[in-house]
């Protein structure tokens, strides 16, 4: 790509506290990478949130690592800064973003979309790809948002990576050499897993402007973009950089597996990361062995305890005197053996997703673990002297009635009683935490056609939960902000219309709700149910999972029927064709 000469040797004069903060961050980092400073092409990867959040994101760190290993470009990092008045600078070299040849955004959260605009605005970069000429860097995006539903931010980016970086980057890096910006975009159609949003027109119904009538690909662009994923040989990743200043302080995130076999109908990650692939045990053990004394292994995966090698990995960690932590655990994976291993490492908190206490709704979401088994698991955890338990629940699920909420409330009360009784035996009482989040329907799940419940109803439900649980001792109740859930839902199933509203809200400094109204839309149209035959904004992507299968699962969910998890030779969903 032609070198960007807008700023020949750009260094930003910023307030000393920003430079000092960045110096502190760099000093704290232990990295296995060397920045390819001699490379002709310069890239920066941006996480549109704080350093602490970004450095706890394994996908962001993996992409940063792969770009620096490309051989043709060096890559710095940048984050959302508290002070944007003088632009955005990179962590490593303090260069302005506008000075780079390539800007990669790592997108993980819908609620970060406004931060993308804040960063571009601070650098005086036009928001829309169509408004930027060759004097601007090539601006791209990857991460889970790019292959879940990219449309609410798609017009911002020149290119988007649809799938896993290990599978896409090698061909992309081969394709960009000796090409200018427009040539790279035009030739992206020849690289699998790359989406050029400018090559597509989204046409809406005249009388119902938030309903798609057609997605039209321009000449030379494929009808749909096929997601690419890494094979088992390339699936392993771990933290390229470890720091005490991440949210996961001094933890090396080690990927145990990618994908999930469970098929929970609300979980987008469980579908878009199919097929299930386990990391090679020898690579995991090698990474554990290399940990420093002040570092911990953080075992990462959608179903970490489902891994066939997890007990071996935990035992190796203990034998090697290496501390570890675990992501959320399923109750039906806990047995006396692995609980004993968890106890030995000194873990004092276990986190588990229950979602609901209603047997009916458990069938709807395809996560049918009996309340009796959940209560028994809590007893066993406390017996092992693991004194803190965090439980995650949802409310606002489809077909949720008052009696369903009462079943969840009663389950929590029973768990609390058992928690206190078992803790008294050990003469140590910790804290039981129940965290509630509103259900947000996500693309590429069987519940993608369902609506997000209106905020008035959710507030009533939130108050009902709080009133029935808040006064119980040894129980901490957390109800996540409803407005944040609304923003997430607004973008999670949004289209390019949502992009216009996002920009309007940002430029006018008003809320999303006000921007919707000022653009003459009805808020209900953005959180409504979708029709089964309706064109969905994310239909531009071929995820591998077929729409036919998702519809079959949706019909089973509303009839409260269960589906068994993936099995050897399973070809139901279309990924393993």
Secondary structure, DSSP 8 states (H G I E B T S, - for coil): -----SSTT------HHHHHHHHHHHHH-EES----TT-SEEEEEEESS-HHHHTT-HHHHHHHHHHHTSSSEEEEEEE--S--TT--B-TTT--BGGGSSEEEEE---GGGHHHHHHHHHHTT--SSGGG--TTS-EEEEESHHHHH--HHHHTT-SEEE-B-HHHHHHHHHHHHTT--HHHHHHHGGGSTTEE-GGGEEEEE-SSSTTSEEEEEE-TTS-SSEE-B---GGG---B-SEE-TTSSSTTEEEEE-EES-SS--TT-HHHHHT-S-EE--HHHHHHHHHT--TT-EEEEE-TTGGG-TTHHHHHHHHHHTT--EEE----GGG--HHHHHHHHHTT--EEEEEEE-S-HHHHHHHT----HHHHHHHHHHHHHTT--EEEEEEEES-TT--HHHHHHHHHHHHHHHHHHHHHHHHHT----EEEEEEE----TTSTTTTS----HHHHHHHHHHHHHHHTT-TTEEEEE--HHHHHHHHHHHT--HHHHHHHHHHHHHT--HHHHHHHTT--GGGGSS---TTSB-GGGGEE-SS-HHHHHHHHHHHHTT-------TT--SSSTT-
